[in-house]
Amino acid sequence: MAALADPVRRELVALLAHGEVSAGELADRFPVSRPAVSRHLRVLREAGLVRSRTEGRHRLYALDPRPLREIDDWLEPYRDLWAQRLDALDTEIARGRRARGSGGTA
């Protein structure tokens, strides 16, 4: 999870979710230096979130979804908790709308 704490790394993961991309193409999408993007990619690679391969002079990166599945599995028990809270919020919003619609106070 520490590898995903940085917003640049999260954006890299999002870009790689669409398929394999060269390091140069990835670097062109960010307002930071190519070496900085390379360091971010290294962190993601060391965390097992991306894999790389060399094709000619290009290094290509792809997302490895297995660690993300592990995170998803870990979060599963908490989904019901959030669903309950969102249901309660939806109920309160509906009450507020009804109260405003009937001229009452919330």
C-alpha positions, 0 to 999 in steps of 0.5 A: 500500500505504501507504493500507492500512497504517492499520487504519481504512482497511483496515476501510473497504475491507472494508465497501465490498467489500460495496457502495456506502455513504454517508459517514455510514453509514461514519462511524457504524461507527467510534469516531472523529470523522466528520472523521477518517473523512472524512480516511481516505476521502480517503486511500483515494480519492487512492490510487485504492482507492475512488471517490465520487459525490454523490446529493442531500445524500449522498456515496456511496463504493464500492470500486474493485478495480483497485488491489487486483488490482494488489497481488494480481498483485504477490503472485502469485510469493510464493504458492508460497513461502508454500504450501511453508512451510505444507506444511512446518509441516503436516508438522511438526505431524503429526509432533508429534501422532504423537510425542505419540500414541505416547508419544515425545518431540517 
